[in-house]
C-alpha cells in the first residue's frame, strides 16, 4: 500500500488533513471522508490527494490528484 496525504479544501483553504494508506489515490480520498468521490471540475469544496514517500516523511514529491465529493455515502 502507498501512503497519501488527503486534504479537505474549501474556498482554497485546507480545512482538514489526513494521512491514509491505500492502494490508489481515489481510495485514500474515500477512506478519509467516508463518501464516494469523483474527479474535480471547479467545485469550491474539494479533496487534494498527494502521494508521499512514507508515513513519517510526508513530503509532496509524488503525484497530486483532485477530487470532489460524490453524492452518496461510500459503499463497503
mmCIF file of the N, C-alpha and C atoms, coordinates in Angstrom:
data_MODEL
# 
_entry.id   MODEL 
# 
loop_
_atom_site.group_PDB 
_atom_site.id 
_atom_site.type_symbol 
_atom_site.label_atom_id 
_atom_site.label_alt_id 
_atom_site.label_comp_id 
_atom_site.label_asym_id 
_atom_site.label_entity_id 
_atom_site.label_seq_id 
_atom_site.pdbx_PDB_ins_code 
_atom_site.Cartn_x 
_atom_site.Cartn_y 
_atom_site.Cartn_z 
_atom_site.occupancy 
_atom_site.B_iso_or_equiv 
_atom_site.pdbx_formal_charge 
_atom_site.auth_seq_id 
_atom_site.auth_comp_id 
_atom_site.auth_asym_id 
_atom_site.auth_atom_id 
_atom_site.pdbx_PDB_model_num 
ATOM 1   N N  . UNK A 1 1  ? 0.834   -1.190 0.000   1.00 0.00 ? 1  UNK A N  1 
ATOM 2   C CA . UNK A 1 1  ? 0.000   0.000  0.000   1.00 0.00 ? 1  UNK A CA 1 
ATOM 3   C C  . UNK A 1 1  ? 0.874   1.247  0.000   1.00 0.00 ? 1  UNK A C  1 
ATOM 4   N N  . UNK A 1 2  ? 0.343   2.296  -0.576  1.00 0.00 ? 2  UNK A N  1 
ATOM 5   C CA . UNK A 1 2  ? 1.031   3.579  -0.586  1.00 0.00 ? 2  UNK A CA 1 
ATOM 6   C C  . UNK A 1 2  ? 0.461   4.466  0.513   1.00 0.00 ? 2  UNK A C  1 
ATOM 7   N N  . UNK A 1 3  ? 1.202   5.496  0.873   1.00 0.00 ? 3  UNK A N  1 
ATOM 8   C CA . UNK A 1 3  ? 0.756   6.466  1.867   1.00 0.00 ? 3  UNK A CA 1 
ATOM 9   C C  . UNK A 1 3  ? 0.400   7.756  1.142   1.00 0.00 ? 3  UNK A C  1 
ATOM 10  N N  . UNK A 1 4  ? -0.771  8.291  1.466   1.00 0.00 ? 4  UNK A N  1 
ATOM 11  C CA . UNK A 1 4  ? -1.262  9.515  0.830   1.00 0.00 ? 4  UNK A CA 1 
ATOM 12  C C  . UNK A 1 4  ? -1.609  10.557 1.881   1.00 0.00 ? 4  UNK A C  1 
ATOM 13  N N  . UNK A 1 5  ? -1.373  11.811 1.529   1.00 0.00 ? 5  UNK A N  1 
ATOM 14  C CA . UNK A 1 5  ? -1.861  12.931 2.337   1.00 0.00 ? 5  UNK A CA 1 
ATOM 15  C C  . UNK A 1 5  ? -3.150  13.386 1.669   1.00 0.00 ? 5  UNK A C  1 
ATOM 16  N N  . UNK A 1 6  ? -4.239  13.388 2.429   1.00 0.00 ? 6  UNK A N  1 
ATOM 17  C CA . UNK A 1 6  ? -5.544  13.782 1.906   1.00 0.00 ? 6  UNK A CA 1 
ATOM 18  C C  . UNK A 1 6  ? -5.952  15.076 2.597   1.00 0.00 ? 6  UNK A C  1 
ATOM 19  N N  . UNK A 1 7  ? -6.185  16.112 1.812   1.00 0.00 ? 7  UNK A N  1 
ATOM 20  C CA . UNK A 1 7  ? -6.560  17.410 2.357   1.00 0.00 ? 7  UNK A CA 1 
ATOM 21  C C  . UNK A 1 7  ? -7.959  17.782 1.888   1.00 0.00 ? 7  UNK A C  1 
ATOM 22  N N  . UNK A 1 8  ? -8.816  18.119 2.844   1.00 0.00 ? 8  UNK A N  1 
ATOM 23  C CA . UNK A 1 8  ? -10.157 18.605 2.531   1.00 0.00 ? 8  UNK A CA 1 
ATOM 24  C C  . UNK A 1 8  ? -10.056 20.122 2.400   1.00 0.00 ? 8  UNK A C  1 
ATOM 25  N N  . UNK A 1 9  ? -10.452 20.650 1.242   1.00 0.00 ? 9  UNK A N  1 
ATOM 26  C CA . UNK A 1 9  ? -10.249 22.059 0.932   1.00 0.00 ? 9  UNK A CA 1 
ATOM 27  C C  . UNK A 1 9  ? -11.593 22.721 0.654   1.00 0.00 ? 9  UNK A C  1 
ATOM 28  N N  . UNK A 1 10 ? -11.757 23.916 1.214   1.00 0.00 ? 10 UNK A N  1 
ATOM 29  C CA . UNK A 1 10 ? -12.954 24.715 0.967   1.00 0.00 ? 10 UNK A CA 1 
ATOM 30  C C  . UNK A 1 10 ? -12.523 26.141 0.676   1.00 0.00 ? 10 UNK A C  1 
ATOM 31  N N  . UNK A 1 11 ? -12.894 26.651 -0.484  1.00 0.00 ? 11 UNK A N  1 
ATOM 32  C CA . UNK A 1 11 ? -12.534 28.012 -0.900  1.00 0.00 ? 11 UNK A CA 1 
ATOM 33  C C  . UNK A 1 11 ? -11.031 28.263 -0.769  1.00 0.00 ? 11 UNK A C  1 
ATOM 34  N N  . UNK A 1 12 ? -10.230 27.335 -1.276  1.00 0.00 ? 12 UNK A N  1 
ATOM 35  C CA . UNK A 1 12 ? -8.765  27.422 -1.292  1.00 0.00 ? 12 UNK A CA 1 
ATOM 36  C C  . UNK A 1 12 ? -8.117  27.413 0.090   1.00 0.00 ? 12 UNK A C  1 
ATOM 37  N N  . UNK A 1 13 ? -8.848  26.965 1.103   1.00 0.00 ? 13 UNK A N  1 
ATOM 38  C CA . UNK A 1 13 ? -8.311  26.850 2.457   1.00 0.00 ? 13 UNK A CA 1 
ATOM 39  C C  . UNK A 1 13 ? -8.384  25.392 2.892   1.00 0.00 ? 13 UNK A C  1 
ATOM 40  N N  . UNK A 1 14 ? -7.254  24.844 3.354   1.00 0.00 ? 14 UNK A N  1 
ATOM 41  C CA . UNK A 1 14 ? -7.239  23.465 3.851   1.00 0.00 ? 14 UNK A CA 1 
ATOM 42  C C  . UNK A 1 14 ? -7.965  23.435 5.187   1.00 0.00 ? 14 UNK A C  1 
ATOM 43  N N  . UNK A 1 15 ? -9.038  22.649 5.248   1.00 0.00 ? 15 UNK A N  1 
ATOM 44  C CA . UNK A 1 15 ? -9.850  22.545 6.468   1.00 0.00 ? 15 UNK A CA 1 
ATOM 45  C C  . UNK A 1 15 ? -9.444  21.363 7.335   1.00 0.00 ? 15 UNK A C  1 
ATOM 46  N N  . UNK A 1 16 ? -8.971  20.281 6.701   1.00 0.00 ? 16 UNK A N  1 
ATOM 47  C CA . UNK A 1 16 ? -8.592  19.088 7.451   1.00 0.00 ? 16 UNK A CA 1 
ATOM 48  C C  . UNK A 1 16 ? -7.587  18.290 6.634   1.00 0.00 ? 16 UNK A C  1 
ATOM 49  N N  . UNK A 1 17 ? -6.648  17.652 7.324   1.00 0.00 ? 17 UNK A N  1 
ATOM 50  C CA . UNK A 1 17 ? -5.634  16.834 6.670   1.00 0.00 ? 17 UNK A CA 1 
ATOM 51  C C  . UNK A 1 17 ? -5.626  15.438 7.292   1.00 0.00 ? 17 UNK A C  1 
ATOM 52  N N  . UNK A 1 18 ? -5.509  14.425 6.438   1.00 0.00 ? 18 UNK A N  1 
ATOM 53  C CA . UNK A 1 18 ? -5.453  13.030 6.873   1.00 0.00 ? 18 UNK A CA 1 
ATOM 54  C C  . UNK A 1 18 ? -4.234  12.369 6.238   1.00 0.00 ? 18 UNK A C  1 
ATOM 55  N N  . UNK A 1 19 ? -3.663  11.387 6.902   1.00 0.00 ? 19 UNK A N  1 
ATOM 56  C CA . UNK A 1 19 ? -2.624  10.535 6.319   1.00 0.00 ? 19 UNK A CA 1 
ATOM 57  C C  . UNK A 1 19 ? -3.233  9.149  6.231   1.00 0.00 ? 19 UNK A C  1 
ATOM 58  N N  . UNK A 1 20 ? -3.337  8.638  4.991   1.00 0.00 ? 20 UNK A N  1 
ATOM 59  C CA . UNK A 1 20 ? -4.083  7.415  4.729   1.00 0.00 ? 20 UNK A CA 1 
ATOM 60  C C  . UNK A 1 20 ? -3.234  6.432  3.933   1.00 0.00 ? 20 UNK A C  1 
ATOM 61  N N  . UNK A 1 21 ? -3.313  5.155  4.289   1.00 0.00 ? 21 UNK A N  1 
ATOM 62  C CA . UNK A 1 21 ? -2.696  4.094  3.488   1.00 0.00 ? 21 UNK A CA 1 
ATOM 63  C C  . UNK A 1 21 ? -3.777  3.504  2.597   1.00 0.00 ? 21 UNK A C  1 
ATOM 64  N N  . UNK A 1 22 ? -3.487  3.417  1.302   1.00 0.00 ? 22 UNK A N  1 
ATOM 65  C CA . UNK A 1 22 ? -4.454  2.872  0.347   1.00 0.00 ? 22 UNK A CA 1 
ATOM 66  C C  . UNK A 1 22 ? -3.720  2.388  -0.892  1.00 0.00 ? 22 UNK A C  1 
ATOM 67  N N  . UNK A 1 23 ? -4.420  1.639  -1.730  1.00 0.00 ? 23 UNK A N  1 
ATOM 68  C CA . UNK A 1 23 ? -3.833  1.136  -2.969  1.00 0.00 ? 23 UNK A CA 1 
ATOM 69  C C  . UNK A 1 23 ? -3.820  2.197  -4.066  1.00 0.00 ? 23 UNK A C  1 
ATOM 70  N N  . UNK A 1 24 ? -4.778  3.119  -4.033  1.00 0.00 ? 24 UNK A N  1 
ATOM 71  C CA . UNK A 1 24 ? -4.905  4.129  -5.084  1.00 0.00 ? 24 UNK A CA 1 
ATOM 72  C C  . UNK A 1 24 ? -5.355  5.453  -4.475  1.00 0.00 ? 24 UNK A C  1 
ATOM 73  N N  . UNK A 1 25 ? -5.084  6.569  -5.138  1.00 0.00 ? 25 UNK A N  1 
ATOM 74  C CA . UNK A 1 25 ? -5.438  7.881  -4.594  1.00 0.00 ? 25 UNK A CA 1 
ATOM 75  C C  . UNK A 1 25 ? -6.931  8.053  -4.326  1.00 0.00 ? 25 UNK A C  1 
ATOM 76  N N  . UNK A 1 26 ? -7.790  7.579  -5.239  1.00 0.00 ? 26 UNK A N  1 
ATOM 77  C CA . UNK A 1 26 ? -9.221  7.755  -5.009  1.00 0.00 ? 26 UNK A CA 1 
ATOM 78  C C  . UNK A 1 26 ? -9.683  6.954  -3.795  1.00 0.00 ? 26 UNK A C  1 
ATOM 79  N N  . UNK A 1 27 ? -9.057  5.796  -3.538  1.00 0.00 ? 27 UNK A N  1 
ATOM 80  C CA . UNK A 1 27 ? -9.399  5.009  -2.357  1.00 0.00 ? 27 UNK A CA 1 
ATOM 81  C C  . UNK A 1 27 ? -8.990  5.740  -1.083  1.00 0.00 ? 27 UNK A C  1 
ATOM 82  N N  . UNK A 1 28 ? -7.868  6.437  -1.121  1.00 0.00 ? 28 UNK A N  1 
ATOM 83  C CA . UNK A 1 28 ? -7.438  7.238  0.036   1.00 0.00 ? 28 UNK A CA 1 
ATOM 84  C C  . UNK A 1 28 ? -8.452  8.336  0.320   1.00 0.00 ? 28 UNK A C  1 
ATOM 85  N N  . UNK A 1 29 ? -8.954  8.985  -0.727  1.00 0.00 ? 29 UNK A N  1 
ATOM 86  C CA . UNK A 1 29 ? -9.955  10.043 -0.549  1.00 0.00 ? 29 UNK A CA 1 
ATOM 87  C C  . UNK A 1 29 ? -11.233 9.486  0.077   1.00 0.00 ? 29 UNK A C  1 
ATOM 88  N N  . UNK A 1 30 ? -11.681 8.333  -0.411  1.00 0.00 ? 30 UNK A N  1 
ATOM 89  C CA . UNK A 1 30 ? -12.897 7.702  0.123   1.00 0.00 ? 30 UNK A CA 1 
ATOM 90  C C  . UNK A 1 30 ? -12.703 7.317  1.583   1.00 0.00 ? 30 UNK A C  1 
ATOM 91  N N  . UNK A 1 31 ? -11.550 6.731  1.921   1.00 0.00 ? 31 UNK A N  1 
ATOM 92  C CA . UNK A 1 31 ? -11.268 6.357  3.321   1.00 0.00 ? 31 UNK A CA 1 
ATOM 93  C C  . UNK A 1 31 ? -11.271 7.576  4.228   1.00 0.00 ? 31 UNK A C  1 
ATOM 94  N N  . UNK A 1 32 ? -10.714 8.688  3.749   1.00 0.00 ? 32 UNK A N  1 
ATOM 95  C CA . UNK A 1 32 ? -10.591 9.885  4.579   1.00 0.00 ? 32 UNK A CA 1 
ATOM 96  C C  . UNK A 1 32 ? -11.933 10.544 4.867   1.00 0.00 ? 32 UNK A C  1 
ATOM 97  N N  . UNK A 1 33 ? -12.790 10.626 3.850   1.00 0.00 ? 33 UNK A N  1 
ATOM 98  C CA . UNK A 1 33 ? -14.035 11.382 4.038   1.00 0.00 ? 33 UNK A CA 1 
ATOM 99  C C  . UNK A 1 33 ? -15.267 10.504 4.210   1.00 0.00 ? 33 UNK A C  1 
ATOM 100 N N  . UNK A 1 34 ? -15.140 9.192  3.919   1.00 0.00 ? 34 UNK A N  1 
ATOM 101 C CA . UNK A 1 34 ? -16.264 8.289  4.112   1.00 0.00 ? 34 UNK A CA 1 
ATOM 102 C C  . UNK A 1 34 ? -17.368 8.464  3.087   1.00 0.00 ? 34 UNK A C  1 
ATOM 103 N N  . UNK A 1 35 ? -17.041 9.015  1.943   1.00 0.00 ? 35 UNK A N  1 
ATOM 104 C CA . UNK A 1 35 ? -18.026 9.213  0.864   1.00 0.00 ? 35 UNK A CA 1 
ATOM 105 C C  . UNK A 1 35 ? -17.375 8.914  -0.476  1.00 0.00 ? 35 UNK A C  1 
ATOM 106 N N  . UNK A 1 36 ? -18.205 8.628  -1.464  1.00 0.00 ? 36 UNK A N  1 
ATOM 107 C CA . UNK A 1 36 ? -17.704 8.429  -2.815  1.00 0.00 ? 36 UNK A CA 1 
ATOM 108 C C  . UNK A 1 36 ? -17.111 9.739  -3.328  1.00 0.00 ? 36 UNK A C  1 
ATOM 109 N N  . UNK A 1 37 ? -16.151 9.639  -4.243  1.00 0.00 ? 37 UNK A N  1 
ATOM 110 C CA . UNK A 1 37 ? -15.553 10.833 -4.847  1.00 0.00 ? 37 UNK A CA 1 
ATOM 111 C C  . UNK A 1 37 ? -15.606 10.715 -6.367  1.00 0.00 ? 37 UNK A C  1 
ATOM 112 N N  . UNK A 1 38 ? -15.447 11.852 -7.016  1.00 0.00 ? 38 UNK A N  1 
ATOM 113 C CA . UNK A 1 38 ? -15.356 11.896 -8.476  1.00 0.00 ? 38 UNK A CA 1 
ATOM 114 C C  . UNK A 1 38 ? -14.279 12.912 -8.825  1.00 0.00 ? 38 UNK A C  1 
ATOM 115 N N  . UNK A 1 39 ? -13.817 12.908 -10.044 1.00 0.00 ? 39 UNK A N  1 
ATOM 116 C CA . UNK A 1 39 ? -12.799 13.877 -10.448 1.00 0.00 ? 39 UNK A CA 1 
ATOM 117 C C  . UNK A 1 39 ? -13.330 15.293 -10.302 1.00 0.00 ? 39 UNK A C  1 
ATOM 118 N N  . UNK A 1 40 ? -12.483 16.185 -9.861  1.00 0.00 ? 40 UNK A N  1 
ATOM 119 C CA . UNK A 1 40 ? -12.874 17.567 -9.614  1.00 0.00 ? 40 UNK A CA 1 
ATOM 120 C C  . UNK A 1 40 ? -12.996 18.340 -10.923 1.00 0.00 ? 40 UNK A C  1 
ATOM 121 N N  . UNK A 1 41 ? -13.997 19.201 -10.971 1.00 0.00 ? 41 UNK A N  1 
ATOM 122 C CA . UNK A 1 41 ? -14.140 20.145 -12.086 1.00 0.00 ? 41 UNK A CA 1 
ATOM 123 C C  . UNK A 1 41 ? -13.697 21.508 -11.580 1.00 0.00 ? 41 UNK A C  1 
ATOM 124 N N  . UNK A 1 42 ? -14.619 22.282 -11.000 1.00 0.00 ? 42 UNK A N  1 
ATOM 125 C CA . UNK A 1 42 ? -14.256 23.589 -10.448 1.00 0.00 ? 42 UNK A CA 1 
ATOM 126 C C  . UNK A 1 42 ? -14.991 23.858 -9.133  1.00 0.00 ? 42 UNK A C  1 
ATOM 127 N N  . UNK A 1 43 ? -15.300 22.795 -8.389  1.00 0.00 ? 43 UNK A N  1 
ATOM 128 C CA . UNK A 1 43 ? -16.030 22.935 -7.136  1.00 0.00 ? 43 UNK A CA 1 
ATOM 129 C C  . UNK A 1 43 ? -15.213 23.711 -6.099  1.00 0.00 ? 43 UNK A C  1 
ATOM 130 N N  . UNK A 1 44 ? -15.896 24.485 -5.264  1.00 0.00 ? 44 UNK A N  1 
ATOM 131 C CA . UNK A 1 44 ? -15.228 25.251 -4.202  1.00 0.00 ? 44 UNK A CA 1 
ATOM 132 C C  . UNK A 1 44 ? -14.758 24.333 -3.072  1.00 0.00 ? 44 UNK A C  1 
ATOM 133 N N  . UNK A 1 45 ? -15.494 23.260 -2.827  1.00 0.00 ? 45 UNK A N  1 
ATOM 134 C CA . UNK A 1 45 ? -15.106 22.268 -1.818  1.00 0.00 ? 45 UNK A CA 1 
ATOM 135 C C  . UNK A 1 45 ? -14.583 21.042 -2.558  1.00 0.00 ? 45 UNK A C  1 
ATOM 136 N N  . UNK A 1 46 ? -13.344 20.648 -2.220  1.00 0.00 ? 46 UNK A N  1 
ATOM 137 C CA . UNK A 1 46 ? -12.736 19.529 -2.945  1.00 0.00 ? 46 UNK A CA 1 
ATOM 138 C C  . UNK A 1 46 ? -11.691 18.846 -2.091  1.00 0.00 ? 46 UNK A C  1 
ATOM 139 N N  . UNK A 1 47 ? -11.148 17.743 -2.602  1.00 0.00 ? 47 UNK A N  1 
ATOM 140 C CA . UNK A 1 47 ? -10.172 16.939 -1.879  1.00 0.00 ? 47 UNK A CA 1 
ATOM 141 C C  . UNK A 1 47 ? -8.906  16.835 -2.717  1.00 0.00 ? 47 UNK A C  1 
ATOM 142 N N  . UNK A 1 48 ? -7.759  17.178 -2.100  1.00 0.00 ? 48 UNK A N  1 
ATOM 143 C CA . UNK A 1 48 ? -6.458  17.020 -2.764  1.00 0.00 ? 48 UNK A CA 1 
ATOM 144 C C  . UNK A 1 48 ? -5.768  15.815 -2.151  1.00 0.00 ? 48 UNK A C  1 
ATOM 145 N N  . UNK A 1 49 ? -5.334  14.889 -2.992  1.00 0.00 ? 49 UNK A N  1 
ATOM 146 C CA . UNK A 1 49 ? -4.637  13.686 -2.545  1.00 0.00 ? 49 UNK A CA 1 
ATOM 147 C C  . UNK A 1 49 ? -3.227  13.724 -3.122  1.00 0.00 ? 49 UNK A C  1 
ATOM 148 N N  . UNK A 1 50 ? -2.221  13.643 -2.245  1.00 0.00 ? 50 UNK A N  1 
ATOM 149 C CA . UNK A 1 50 ? -0.822  13.705 -2.656  1.00 0.00 ? 50 UNK A CA 1 
ATOM 150 C C  . UNK A 1 50 ? -0.103  12.440 -2.222  1.00 0.00 ? 50 UNK A C  1 
ATOM 151 N N  . UNK A 1 51 ? 0.595   11.815 -3.160  1.00 0.00 ? 51 UNK A N  1 
ATOM 152 C CA . UNK A 1 51 ? 1.419   10.648 -2.817  1.00 0.00 ? 51 UNK A CA 1 
ATOM 153 C C  . UNK A 1 51 ? 2.579   11.114 -1.948  1.00 0.00 ? 51 UNK A C  1 
ATOM 154 N N  . UNK A 1 52 ? 2.875   10.366 -0.895  1.00 0.00 ? 52 UNK A N  1 
ATOM 155 C CA . UNK A 1 52 ? 4.011   10.685 -0.037  1.00 0.00 ? 52 UNK A CA 1 
ATOM 156 C C  . UNK A 1 52 ? 4.977   9.506  -0.048  1.00 0.00 ? 52 UNK A C  1 
ATOM 157 N N  . UNK A 1 53 ? 6.211   9.763  0.338   1.00 0.00 ? 53 UNK A N  1 
ATOM 158 C CA . UNK A 1 53 ? 7.215   8.702  0.325   1.00 0.00 ? 53 UNK A CA 1 
ATOM 159 C C  . UNK A 1 53 ? 6.982   7.697  1.440   1.00 0.00 ? 53 UNK A C  1 
ATOM 160 N N  . UNK A 1 54 ? 6.762   8.179  2.644   1.00 0.00 ? 54 UNK A N  1 
ATOM 161 C CA . UNK A 1 54 ? 6.484   7.306  3.792   1.00 0.00 ? 54 UNK A CA 1 
ATOM 162 C C  . UNK A 1 54 ? 5.565   8.047  4.738   1.00 0.00 ? 54 UNK A C  1 
ATOM 163 N N  . UNK A 1 55 ? 5.007   7.318  5.699   1.00 0.00 ? 55 UNK A N  1 
ATOM 164 C CA . UNK A 1 55 ? 4.138   7.947  6.692   1.00 0.00 ? 55 UNK A CA 1 
ATOM 165 C C  . UNK A 1 55 ? 4.921   8.958  7.530   1.00 0.00 ? 55 UNK A C  1 
ATOM 166 N N  . UNK A 1 56 ? 6.160   8.643  7.879   1.00 0.00 ? 56 UNK A N  1 
ATOM 167 C CA . UNK A 1 56 ? 6.961   9.520  8.730   1.00 0.00 ? 56 UNK A CA 1 
ATOM 168 C C  . UNK A 1 56 ? 7.468   10.747 7.976   1.00 0.00 ? 56 UNK A C  1 
ATOM 169 N N  . UNK A 1 57 ? 7.813   10.567 6.702   1.00 0.00 ? 57 UNK A N  1 
ATOM 170 C CA . UNK A 1 57 ? 8.385   11.663 5.916   1.00 0.00 ? 57 UNK A CA 1 
ATOM 171 C C  . UNK A 1 57 ? 7.358   12.083 4.861   1.00 0.00 ? 57 UNK A C  1 
ATOM 172 N N  . UNK A 1 58 ? 6.415   12.927 5.261   1.00 0.00 ? 58 UNK A N  1 
ATOM 173 C CA . UNK A 1 58 ? 5.298   13.281 4.395   1.00 0.00 ? 58 UNK A CA 1 
ATOM 174 C C  . UNK A 1 58 ? 5.678   14.397 3.427   1.00 0.00 ? 58 UNK A C  1 
ATOM 175 N N  . UNK A 1 59 ? 6.558   14.080 2.523   1.00 0.00 ? 59 UNK A N  1 
ATOM 176 C CA . UNK A 1 59 ? 6.936   15.057 1.506   1.00 0.00 ? 59 UNK A CA 1 
ATOM 177 C C  . UNK A 1 59 ? 5.927   15.025 0.382   1.00 0.00 ? 59 UNK A C  1 
ATOM 178 N N  . UNK A 1 60 ? 5.894   16.082 -0.402  1.00 0.00 ? 60 UNK A N  1 
ATOM 179 C CA . UNK A 1 60 ? 4.942   16.168 -1.503  1.00 0.00 ? 60 UNK A CA 1 
ATOM 180 C C  . UNK A 1 60 ? 5.640   15.904 -2.825  1.00 0.00 ? 60 UNK A C  1 
ATOM 181 N N  . UNK A 1 61 ? 6.461   14.874 -2.875  1.00 0.00 ? 61 UNK A N  1 
ATOM 182 C CA . UNK A 1 61 ? 7.212   14.572 -4.089  1.00 0.00 ? 61 UNK A CA 1 
ATOM 183 C C  . UNK A 1 61 ? 6.424   13.756 -5.095  1.00 0.00 ? 61 UNK A C  1 
ATOM 184 N N  . UNK A 1 62 ? 5.317   13.168 -4.681  1.00 0.00 ? 62 UNK A N  1 
ATOM 185 C CA . UNK A 1 62 ? 4.562   12.301 -5.570  1.00 0.00 ? 62 UNK A CA 1 
ATOM 186 C C  . UNK A 1 62 ? 3.520   13.048 -6.374  1.00 0.00 ? 62 UNK A C  1 
ATOM 187 N N  . UNK A 1 63 ? 2.667   12.276 -7.036  1.00 0.00 ? 63 UNK A N  1 
ATOM 188 C CA . UNK A 1 63 ? 1.594   12.846 -7.839  1.00 0.00 ? 63 UNK A CA 1 
ATOM 189 C C  . UNK A 1 63 ? 0.541   13.510 -6.978  1.00 0.00 ? 63 UNK A C  1 
ATOM 190 N N  . UNK A 1 64 ? -0.151  14.468 -7.570  1.00 0.00 ? 64 UNK A N  1 
ATOM 191 C CA . UNK A 1 64 ? -1.232  15.172 -6.887  1.00 0.00 ? 64 UNK A CA 1 
ATOM 192 C C  . UNK A 1 64 ? -2.515  14.922 -7.665  1.00 0.00 ? 64 UNK A C  1 
ATOM 193 N N  . UNK A 1 65 ? -3.587  14.566 -6.950  1.00 0.00 ? 65 UNK A N  1 
ATOM 194 C CA . UNK A 1 65 ? -4.871  14.234 -7.556  1.00 0.00 ? 65 UNK A CA 1 
ATOM 195 C C  . UNK A 1 65 ? -5.959  15.088 -6.926  1.00 0.00 ? 65 UNK A C  1 
ATOM 196 N N  . UNK A 1 66 ? -6.939  15.510 -7.719  1.00 0.00 ? 66 UNK A N  1 
ATOM 197 C CA . UNK A 1 66 ? -8.017  16.361 -7.230  1.00 0.00 ? 66 UNK A CA 1 
ATOM 198 C C  . UNK A 1 66 ? -9.354  15.685 -7.442  1.00 0.00 ? 66 UNK A C  1 
ATOM 199 N N  . UNK A 1 67 ? -10.158 15.649 -6.355  1.00 0.00 ? 67 UNK A N  1 
ATOM 200 C CA . UNK A 1 67 ? -11.479 15.024 -6.390  1.00 0.00 ? 67 UNK A CA 1 
ATOM 201 C C  . UNK A 1 67 ? -12.494 15.959 -5.757  1.00 0.00 ? 67 UNK A C  1 
ATOM 202 N N  . UNK A 1 68 ? -13.753 15.727 -6.071  1.00 0.00 ? 68 UNK A N  1 
ATOM 203 C CA . UNK A 1 68 ? -14.836 16.386 -5.363  1.00 0.00 ? 68 UNK A CA 1 
ATOM 204 C C  . UNK A 1 68 ? -15.677 15.299 -4.713  1.00 0.00 ? 68 UNK A C  1 
ATOM 205 N N  . UNK A 1 69 ? -16.522 15.685 -3.784  1.00 0.00 ? 69 UNK A N  1 
ATOM 206 C CA . UNK A 1 69 ? -17.333 14.723 -3.047  1.00 0.00 ? 69 UNK A CA 1 
ATOM 207 C C  . UNK A 1 69 ? -18.471 14.252 -3.933  1.00 0.00 ? 69 UNK A C  1 
ATOM 208 N N  . UNK A 1 70 ? -18.674 12.921 -3.971  1.00 0.00 ? 70 UNK A N  1 
ATOM 209 C CA . UNK A 1 70 ? -19.798 12.356 -4.691  1.00 0.00 ? 70 UNK A CA 1 
ATOM 210 C C  . UNK A 1 70 ? -21.084 12.604 -3.916  1.00 0.00 ? 70 UNK A C  1 
ATOM 211 N N  . UNK A 1 71 ? -22.193 12.167 -4.453  1.00 0.00 ? 71 UNK A N  1 
ATOM 212 C CA . UNK A 1 71 ? -23.473 12.479 -3.822  1.00 0.00 ? 71 UNK A CA 1 
ATOM 213 C C  . UNK A 1 71 ? -23.977 11.404 -2.870  1.00 0.00 ? 71 UNK A C  1 
ATOM 214 N N  . UNK A 1 72 ? -23.310 10.255 -2.805  1.00 0.00 ? 72 UNK A N  1 
ATOM 215 C CA . UNK A 1 72 ? -23.780 9.161  -1.970  1.00 0.00 ? 72 UNK A CA 1 
ATOM 216 C C  . UNK A 1 72 ? -22.705 8.727  -0.984  1.00 0.00 ? 72 UNK A C  1 
ATOM 217 N N  . UNK A 1 73 ? -23.093 8.150  0.184   1.00 0.00 ? 73 UNK A N  1 
ATOM 218 C CA . UNK A 1 73 ? -22.102 7.592  1.112   1.00 0.00 ? 73 UNK A CA 1 
ATOM 219 C C  . UNK A 1 73 ? -21.301 6.480  0.439   1.00 0.00 ? 73 UNK A C  1 
ATOM 220 N N  . UNK A 1 74 ? -20.086 6.254  0.917   1.00 0.00 ? 74 UNK A N  1 
ATOM 221 C CA . UNK A 1 74 ? -19.212 5.216  0.338   1.00 0.00 ? 74 UNK A CA 1 
ATOM 222 C C  . UNK A 1 74 ? -19.810 3.838  0.532   1.00 0.00 ? 74 UNK A C  1 
ATOM 223 N N  . UNK A 1 75 ? -19.578 2.961  -0.417  1.00 0.00 ? 75 UNK A N  1 
ATOM 224 C CA . UNK A 1 75 ? -20.031 1.570  -0.308  1.00 0.00 ? 75 UNK A CA 1 
ATOM 225 C C  . UNK A 1 75 ? -18.973 0.745  0.393   1.00 0.00 ? 75 UNK A C  1 
ATOM 226 N N  . UNK A 1 76 ? -19.427 -0.256 1.109   1.00 0.00 ? 76 UNK A N  1 
ATOM 227 C CA . UNK A 1 76 ? -18.477 -1.188 1.695   1.00 0.00 ? 76 UNK A CA 1 
ATOM 228 C C  . UNK A 1 76 ? -18.218 -0.910 3.094   1.00 0.00 ? 76 UNK A C  1 
# 
